[in-house]
Amino acid sequence: MAVPFKKVGYRKDFRDKNSAVVYHPRLVTMGQTVTLKSIAYEMKEKSSLSYGDIKSVLTNFVEAMRTALYNGHSVNIQEFGVFSLSSHSTGVADVKDCTAKTITSVKINFRASSSVKPNLTSTRAGKKIDFLDVQAAVDDGEGSGNGGSSSGSGSGAGGGDDQEENPLG
């Protein structure tokens, strides 16, 4: 299976409407979101544990991680990555006015371990990422092959912000 991408054009200088357009591959999310239920089922198929046991452990893990983060700790899951909190706030001129009330939002950061980070130069089949040009695949016809499959890097940003976006548009 390959990671799908679409080609997106951006002006080189976004302030200049006459600036040349440059294209970058943007990774897209396709299909249904993978849920805790589907992950637990897949783990059940690869272990001797029951679906209920795995689901319970994962649910309890999320609760314990949330508690650790809310107590000011980072959470390091070996061979996976580190979770930590960060905040955005409004700046104030006087140090006395810098209080928790100036915090406007808090988010959870994740820094992947090198063992799970994508490696574009990997030669091992299980660690290699292939990319699929969605538009080329559509142009080649429904399901008729790799249609633009390629490996390599790009300046595309991928992730959760594309979930509601039409990957072909």
ChimeraX commands (.cxc) that place a marker at each C-alpha (Angstrom):
marker #1 position 0.00,0.00,0.00 radius 0.5
marker #1 position 1.23,3.49,-0.78 radius 0.5
marker #1 position 0.73,6.88,0.88 radius 0.5
marker #1 position -1.46,8.98,-1.46 radius 0.5
marker #1 position -0.58,12.55,-2.36 radius 0.5
marker #1 position -1.97,15.30,-4.54 radius 0.5
marker #1 position -0.13,18.11,-6.28 radius 0.5
marker #1 position -0.80,21.55,-4.81 radius 0.5
marker #1 position 0.38,24.81,-6.36 radius 0.5
marker #1 position 1.54,27.74,-4.26 radius 0.5
marker #1 position 2.79,31.14,-5.36 radius 0.5
marker #1 position 6.50,31.47,-4.65 radius 0.5
marker #1 position 5.80,34.84,-3.03 radius 0.5
marker #1 position 2.30,34.67,-1.55 radius 0.5
marker #1 position 2.13,38.49,-1.37 radius 0.5
marker #1 position 2.69,38.89,-5.12 radius 0.5
marker #1 position -0.28,37.75,-7.23 radius 0.5
marker #1 position 1.96,37.58,-10.31 radius 0.5
marker #1 position 4.54,35.37,-8.61 radius 0.5
marker #1 position 5.35,32.04,-10.24 radius 0.5
marker #1 position 3.47,29.00,-8.97 radius 0.5
marker #1 position 5.49,26.11,-7.60 radius 0.5
marker #1 position 3.98,22.67,-6.99 radius 0.5
marker #1 position 4.48,20.46,-3.97 radius 0.5
marker #1 position 3.13,17.02,-3.19 radius 0.5
marker #1 position 0.68,17.13,-0.26 radius 0.5
marker #1 position -0.03,13.90,1.57 radius 0.5
marker #1 position -3.75,13.18,1.86 radius 0.5
marker #1 position -5.76,11.07,4.23 radius 0.5
marker #1 position -8.16,8.75,2.49 radius 0.5
marker #1 position -10.80,6.38,3.71 radius 0.5
marker #1 position -12.12,5.96,7.19 radius 0.5
marker #1 position -10.19,7.01,10.27 radius 0.5
marker #1 position -8.60,4.11,12.11 radius 0.5
marker #1 position -10.30,3.79,15.50 radius 0.5
marker #1 position -9.36,2.29,18.85 radius 0.5
marker #1 position -11.75,-0.55,18.03 radius 0.5
marker #1 position -10.04,-1.38,14.72 radius 0.5
marker #1 position -6.55,-1.15,16.24 radius 0.5
marker #1 position -7.58,-3.42,19.14 radius 0.5
marker #1 position -9.02,-5.93,16.67 radius 0.5
marker #1 position -5.83,-5.96,14.59 radius 0.5
marker #1 position -3.73,-6.40,17.74 radius 0.5
marker #1 position -6.00,-9.28,18.83 radius 0.5
marker #1 position -5.30,-11.06,15.56 radius 0.5
marker #1 position -1.55,-10.86,16.21 radius 0.5
marker #1 position -1.51,-11.89,19.87 radius 0.5
marker #1 position -2.99,-14.28,22.39 radius 0.5
marker #1 position -4.92,-11.50,24.14 radius 0.5
marker #1 position -8.65,-10.99,23.70 radius 0.5
marker #1 position -10.16,-7.95,22.00 radius 0.5
marker #1 position -11.64,-6.81,25.34 radius 0.5
marker #1 position -8.29,-7.09,27.13 radius 0.5
marker #1 position -6.52,-5.02,24.48 radius 0.5
marker #1 position -9.28,-2.39,24.34 radius 0.5
marker #1 position -9.23,-2.09,28.13 radius 0.5
marker #1 position -5.45,-1.68,28.24 radius 0.5
marker #1 position -5.47,0.97,25.50 radius 0.5
marker #1 position -8.30,2.88,27.19 radius 0.5
marker #1 position -6.52,2.78,30.54 radius 0.5
marker #1 position -3.28,3.83,28.85 radius 0.5
marker #1 position -4.95,6.98,27.48 radius 0.5
marker #1 position -6.31,7.82,30.95 radius 0.5
marker #1 position -2.91,7.30,32.61 radius 0.5
marker #1 position -1.14,9.33,29.93 radius 0.5
marker #1 position -3.62,12.20,30.31 radius 0.5
marker #1 position -3.07,12.19,34.09 radius 0.5
marker #1 position 0.73,12.27,33.67 radius 0.5
marker #1 position 0.54,15.12,31.15 radius 0.5
marker #1 position -1.86,17.14,33.32 radius 0.5
marker #1 position 0.57,16.70,36.23 radius 0.5
marker #1 position 3.31,18.40,34.22 radius 0.5
marker #1 position 5.24,15.34,33.03 radius 0.5
marker #1 position 6.22,14.34,29.52 radius 0.5
marker #1 position 5.37,10.75,28.54 radius 0.5
marker #1 position 8.07,8.75,26.77 radius 0.5
marker #1 position 6.83,5.54,25.13 radius 0.5
marker #1 position 9.98,3.65,24.11 radius 0.5
marker #1 position 10.16,2.79,20.41 radius 0.5
marker #1 position 7.20,5.14,19.76 radius 0.5
marker #1 position 7.84,8.72,20.92 radius 0.5
marker #1 position 7.40,11.44,23.51 radius 0.5
marker #1 position 4.18,13.27,24.35 radius 0.5
marker #1 position 4.26,16.66,26.10 radius 0.5
marker #1 position 2.06,19.71,26.61 radius 0.5
marker #1 position 2.61,23.21,25.22 radius 0.5
marker #1 position 0.58,26.37,25.58 radius 0.5
marker #1 position -0.21,29.58,23.75 radius 0.5
marker #1 position -0.84,32.74,25.71 radius 0.5
marker #1 position -1.36,36.44,25.39 radius 0.5
marker #1 position 1.73,38.47,26.13 radius 0.5
marker #1 position 1.67,41.00,28.94 radius 0.5
marker #1 position 4.01,43.90,29.66 radius 0.5
marker #1 position 4.41,43.35,33.39 radius 0.5
marker #1 position 5.68,40.11,34.94 radius 0.5
marker #1 position 3.07,40.45,37.72 radius 0.5
marker #1 position 0.31,40.19,35.10 radius 0.5
marker #1 position 1.73,36.96,33.67 radius 0.5
marker #1 position -0.63,34.40,35.21 radius 0.5
marker #1 position -2.40,31.22,34.20 radius 0.5
marker #1 position -5.30,33.42,33.04 radius 0.5
marker #1 position -3.18,34.57,30.08 radius 0.5
marker #1 position -3.00,31.00,28.73 radius 0.5
marker #1 position -5.38,30.84,25.77 radius 0.5
marker #1 position -4.89,27.25,24.63 radius 0.5
marker #1 position -3.03,24.05,25.45 radius 0.5
marker #1 position -2.12,21.32,23.01 radius 0.5
marker #1 position -0.44,17.95,23.14 radius 0.5
marker #1 position 2.80,17.62,21.17 radius 0.5
marker #1 position 4.21,14.36,19.86 radius 0.5
marker #1 position 7.82,13.75,18.83 radius 0.5
marker #1 position 8.21,10.42,17.12 radius 0.5
marker #1 position 11.02,8.04,18.04 radius 0.5
marker #1 position 13.53,7.34,15.29 radius 0.5
marker #1 position 12.18,3.79,15.14 radius 0.5
marker #1 position 8.78,4.98,13.84 radius 0.5
marker #1 position 9.84,8.05,11.88 radius 0.5
marker #1 position 9.39,7.64,8.14 radius 0.5
marker #1 position 12.65,6.92,6.37 radius 0.5
marker #1 position 12.60,7.78,2.68 radius 0.5
marker #1 position 15.92,6.04,2.01 radius 0.5
marker #1 position 15.11,2.74,3.71 radius 0.5
marker #1 position 15.61,-0.40,1.65 radius 0.5
marker #1 position 13.72,-2.77,3.97 radius 0.5
marker #1 position 10.28,-3.61,2.67 radius 0.5
marker #1 position 8.51,-3.12,6.00 radius 0.5
marker #1 position 10.05,0.30,6.59 radius 0.5
marker #1 position 9.96,1.71,3.06 radius 0.5
marker #1 position 7.29,4.26,2.15 radius 0.5
marker #1 position 5.86,4.29,-1.35 radius 0.5
marker #1 position 3.85,7.26,-2.61 radius 0.5
marker #1 position 0.89,7.26,-4.99 radius 0.5
marker #1 position -0.09,10.27,-7.11 radius 0.5
marker #1 position -3.87,10.24,-6.67 radius 0.5
marker #1 position -4.63,12.24,-9.83 radius 0.5
marker #1 position -2.36,10.04,-12.00 radius 0.5
marker #1 position -4.07,6.94,-10.60 radius 0.5
marker #1 position -7.50,8.37,-11.47 radius 0.5
marker #1 position -6.30,9.39,-14.95 radius 0.5
marker #1 position -4.95,5.87,-15.57 radius 0.5
marker #1 position -8.33,4.39,-14.76 radius 0.5
marker #1 position -9.95,2.89,-11.74 radius 0.5
marker #1 position -7.63,0.32,-10.08 radius 0.5
marker #1 position -5.49,-0.34,-13.14 radius 0.5
marker #1 position -2.12,-0.25,-11.43 radius 0.5
marker #1 position 0.27,2.03,-9.68 radius 0.5
marker #1 position -0.46,5.12,-11.80 radius 0.5
marker #1 position 2.19,7.51,-10.62 radius 0.5
marker #1 position 3.54,5.53,-7.71 radius 0.5
marker #1 position 6.87,6.86,-6.64 radius 0.5
marker #1 position 9.22,6.95,-3.73 radius 0.5
marker #1 position 10.97,10.04,-2.56 radius 0.5
marker #1 position 10.59,13.22,-0.61 radius 0.5
marker #1 position 8.56,16.31,-1.08 radius 0.5
marker #1 position 7.65,19.47,0.69 radius 0.5
marker #1 position 4.15,18.26,1.38 radius 0.5
marker #1 position 2.56,18.52,4.73 radius 0.5
marker #1 position 0.39,15.64,5.76 radius 0.5
marker #1 position -1.78,14.83,8.63 radius 0.5
marker #1 position -5.11,15.31,10.22 radius 0.5
marker #1 position -5.95,18.67,8.65 radius 0.5
marker #1 position -6.82,17.02,5.32 radius 0.5
marker #1 position -9.41,14.57,6.64 radius 0.5
marker #1 position -12.43,16.53,5.40 radius 0.5
marker #1 position -10.77,17.75,2.22 radius 0.5
marker #1 position -11.48,16.15,-1.15 radius 0.5
marker #1 position -8.16,14.46,-2.06 radius 0.5
marker #1 position -8.88,14.80,-5.78 radius 0.5
marker #1 position -9.92,18.46,-5.75 radius 0.5
marker link #1:1,2 radius 0.2
marker link #1:2,3 radius 0.2
marker link #1:3,4 radius 0.2
marker link #1:4,5 radius 0.2
marker link #1:5,6 radius 0.2
marker link #1:6,7 radius 0.2
marker link #1:7,8 radius 0.2
marker link #1:8,9 radius 0.2
marker link #1:9,10 radius 0.2
marker link #1:10,11 radius 0.2
marker link #1:11,12 radius 0.2
marker link #1:12,13 radius 0.2
marker link #1:13,14 radius 0.2
marker link #1:14,15 radius 0.2
marker link #1:15,16 radius 0.2
marker link #1:16,17 radius 0.2
marker link #1:17,18 radius 0.2
marker link #1:18,19 radius 0.2
marker link #1:19,20 radius 0.2
marker link #1:20,21 radius 0.2
marker link #1:21,22 radius 0.2
marker link #1:22,23 radius 0.2
marker link #1:23,24 radius 0.2
marker link #1:24,25 radius 0.2
marker link #1:25,26 radius 0.2
marker link #1:26,27 radius 0.2
marker link #1:27,28 radius 0.2
marker link #1:28,29 radius 0.2
marker link #1:29,30 radius 0.2
marker link #1:30,31 radius 0.2
marker link #1:31,32 radius 0.2
marker link #1:32,33 radius 0.2
marker link #1:33,34 radius 0.2
marker link #1:34,35 radius 0.2
marker link #1:35,36 radius 0.2
marker link #1:36,37 radius 0.2
marker link #1:37,38 radius 0.2
marker link #1:38,39 radius 0.2
marker link #1:39,40 radius 0.2
marker link #1:40,41 radius 0.2
marker link #1:41,42 radius 0.2
marker link #1:42,43 radius 0.2
marker link #1:43,44 radius 0.2
marker link #1:44,45 radius 0.2
marker link #1:45,46 radius 0.2
marker link #1:46,47 radius 0.2
marker link #1:47,48 radius 0.2
marker link #1:48,49 radius 0.2
marker link #1:49,50 radius 0.2
marker link #1:50,51 radius 0.2
marker link #1:51,52 radius 0.2
marker link #1:52,53 radius 0.2
marker link #1:53,54 radius 0.2
marker link #1:54,55 radius 0.2
marker link #1:55,56 radius 0.2
marker link #1:56,57 radius 0.2
marker link #1:57,58 radius 0.2
marker link #1:58,59 radius 0.2
marker link #1:59,60 radius 0.2
marker link #1:60,61 radius 0.2
marker link #1:61,62 radius 0.2
marker link #1:62,63 radius 0.2
marker link #1:63,64 radius 0.2
marker link #1:64,65 radius 0.2
marker link #1:65,66 radius 0.2
marker link #1:66,67 radius 0.2
marker link #1:67,68 radius 0.2
marker link #1:68,69 radius 0.2
marker link #1:69,70 radius 0.2
marker link #1:70,71 radius 0.2
marker link #1:71,72 radius 0.2
marker link #1:72,73 radius 0.2
marker link #1:73,74 radius 0.2
marker link #1:74,75 radius 0.2
marker link #1:75,76 radius 0.2
marker link #1:76,77 radius 0.2
marker link #1:77,78 radius 0.2
marker link #1:78,79 radius 0.2
marker link #1:79,80 radius 0.2
marker link #1:80,81 radius 0.2
marker link #1:81,82 radius 0.2
marker link #1:82,83 radius 0.2
marker link #1:83,84 radius 0.2
marker link #1:84,85 radius 0.2
marker link #1:85,86 radius 0.2
marker link #1:86,87 radius 0.2
marker link #1:87,88 radius 0.2
marker link #1:88,89 radius 0.2
marker link #1:89,90 radius 0.2
marker link #1:90,91 radius 0.2
marker link #1:91,92 radius 0.2
marker link #1:92,93 radius 0.2
marker link #1:93,94 radius 0.2
marker link #1:94,95 radius 0.2
marker link #1:95,96 radius 0.2
marker link #1:96,97 radius 0.2
marker link #1:97,98 radius 0.2
marker link #1:98,99 radius 0.2
marker link #1:99,100 radius 0.2
marker link #1:100,101 radius 0.2
marker link #1:101,102 radius 0.2
marker link #1:102,103 radius 0.2
marker link #1:103,104 radius 0.2
marker link #1:104,105 radius 0.2
marker link #1:105,106 radius 0.2
marker link #1:106,107 radius 0.2
marker link #1:107,108 radius 0.2
marker link #1:108,109 radius 0.2
marker link #1:109,110 radius 0.2
marker link #1:110,111 radius 0.2
marker link #1:111,112 radius 0.2
marker link #1:112,113 radius 0.2
marker link #1:113,114 radius 0.2
marker link #1:114,115 radius 0.2
marker link #1:115,116 radius 0.2
marker link #1:116,117 radius 0.2
marker link #1:117,118 radius 0.2
marker link #1:118,119 radius 0.2
marker link #1:119,120 radius 0.2
marker link #1:120,121 radius 0.2
marker link #1:121,122 radius 0.2
marker link #1:122,123 radius 0.2
marker link #1:123,124 radius 0.2
marker link #1:124,125 radius 0.2
marker link #1:125,126 radius 0.2
marker link #1:126,127 radius 0.2
marker link #1:127,128 radius 0.2
marker link #1:128,129 radius 0.2
marker link #1:129,130 radius 0.2
marker link #1:130,131 radius 0.2
marker link #1:131,132 radius 0.2
marker link #1:132,133 radius 0.2
marker link #1:133,134 radius 0.2
marker link #1:134,135 radius 0.2
marker link #1:135,136 radius 0.2
marker link #1:136,137 radius 0.2
marker link #1:137,138 radius 0.2
marker link #1:138,139 radius 0.2
marker link #1:139,140 radius 0.2
marker link #1:140,141 radius 0.2
marker link #1:141,142 radius 0.2
marker link #1:142,143 radius 0.2
marker link #1:143,144 radius 0.2
marker link #1:144,145 radius 0.2
marker link #1:145,146 radius 0.2
marker link #1:146,147 radius 0.2
marker link #1:147,148 radius 0.2
marker link #1:148,149 radius 0.2
marker link #1:149,150 radius 0.2
marker link #1:150,151 radius 0.2
marker link #1:151,152 radius 0.2
marker link #1:152,153 radius 0.2
marker link #1:153,154 radius 0.2
marker link #1:154,155 radius 0.2
marker link #1:155,156 radius 0.2
marker link #1:156,157 radius 0.2
marker link #1:157,158 radius 0.2
marker link #1:158,159 radius 0.2
marker link #1:159,160 radius 0.2
marker link #1:160,161 radius 0.2
marker link #1:161,162 radius 0.2
marker link #1:162,163 radius 0.2
marker link #1:163,164 radius 0.2
marker link #1:164,165 radius 0.2
marker link #1:165,166 radius 0.2
marker link #1:166,167 radius 0.2
marker link #1:167,168 radius 0.2
marker link #1:168,169 radius 0.2
view
